[in-house]
Structure formats: C-alpha cells, structure tokens
Amino acid sequence: LMCCMPGVAFVPALLVCWSSAAFIISYVIAVLAGHVEPFVPYISDTGTKPPESGVFGFMINISALLASITMYIRYLLIEKQNESSHFVRSSCNMFTLCVGLMGCTGMGIVATFQELAVPSVHDIGALVAFGSGVVYITLQSIISYKSCPRWNTYFVCHIRMAISVISCIAFIPMIVFASKISMTKIDWTPGEKVKSY
C-alpha cells in the first residue's frame, strides 16, 4: 500500500489548484457578464446565473471528488503510520474520514443546488460543508499532535491548529449572519423594497 503513496502526493496540490480555479473562473465570468459586482461578492453569487453556474457546479463537484480522494489518502497514511506507533485509535481515524466525506457531500450539494434556485437545500449543503470542514481540520490537528514527534514536527502541528482555530472563529459569525438574512435575488437597486420572511 505505501509503495503507491508517493505517487499520490500531487492530489492535494491538484485539489488546491482546481478549487482556486473554480472560484476564479466563475468569478471572472460572473463579473464580465455583469451578474455580480467585482468587489468581494459571495462565492455562491458567482455561481448562481448561467453561464457561470454550469462552470461553478462542474468544477466544485470535481473539487469535492478530489477532496474525498485527498481525505482517503490521509486516512490510509495515518492507518499505515499507526501500525508501528499506535498513536490514535483506528475508529477515531475512520470517524475523521467520515466527517470529511460528509463535508465533501455538502460541497456537492452547494454546487448542484444554486443559491437562488433552491436556497434551503443550498444553505443546508453549505452548513454541512463548512461545519464538517471545521470539525475535520480540528480532528486532523489533534491527530497530528498525537503523531509527534515521529510523524510530524510541532511546527506543522501548530500551523494546522492555528488554521483550525481561525476556521472555528470564522464559522461562528457565518452562522449568525446567515441566519439573519434571506436572499431572494442578487441584484438590488437603490430604493428597492426588501422582502422580509
């Protein structure tokens, strides 16, 4: 199993590059088409209207697949390391993988159900994706600390934990503010009345 692992090191890098391209390409198309303002639109806003919605949906679904593969590779790597070190329970590693795959499913839901077409499903998908992502990265940070110093350096563990803390902190206002708004359209003109639900 481990003889194949060096050959898959490109997958996490491909995931980052592909996901970044997905957001950038759909953003550029949405701005050029006049569907969003160029200054800091919501990610979902850049994938709501055709033609960018098709590009966004396709590319984010591929990102979800690549993320699933990356998480599975990480799971296998920890299982192999754990054979000699026994630093984490196999059930904990499996649970972490399941949480990560749940987040990937949420990404697929976000990509498939556009923000304005089916808002409740889109919002549930986003909640699952971001919530599971925060839990996954926190669990991976804990596993990293448990594997020190044999399989990780403390520097890498500190970086992972810092990203986990920032993610947790960012997740809280996202939930608070998302619960206070209800989007029914992207384009607003001055003086237009807002529907409240």
C-alpha positions, 0 to 999 in steps of 0.5 A: 500500500505505501509503495503507491503513496508517493505517487499520490502526493500531487492530489492535494496540490491538484485539489488546491489548484482546481478549487482556486480555479473554480472560484476564479473562473466563475468569478471572472465570468460572473463579473464580465457578464455583469451578474455580480459586482467585482468587489468581494461578492459571495462565492455562491453569487458567482455561481448562481446565473448561467453561464457561470453556474454550469462552470461553478457546479462542474468544477466544485463537484470535481473539487469535492471528488478530489477532496474525498480522494485527498481525505482517503489518502490521509486516512490510509497514511495515518492507518499505515503510520499507526501500525508501528506507533499506535498513536490514535485509535483506528475508529477515531481515524475512520470517524475523521474520514467520515466527517470529511466525506460528509463535508465533501457531500455538502460541497456537492450539494452547494454546487448542484443546488444554486443559491437562488434556485433552491436556497434551503437545500443550498444553505443546508449543503453549505452548513454541512460543508463548512461545519464538517470542514471545521470539525475535520481540520480540528480532528486532523490537528489533534491527530497530528499532535498525537503523531509527534514527534515521529510523524510530524514536527510541532511546527506543522502541528501548530500551523494546522491548529492555528488554521483550525482555530481561525476556521472555528472563529470564522464559522461562528459569525457565518452562522449568525449572519446567515441566519439573519438574512434571506436572499431572494435575488442578487441584484438590488437597486437603490430604493428597492423594497426588501422582502422580509420572511 
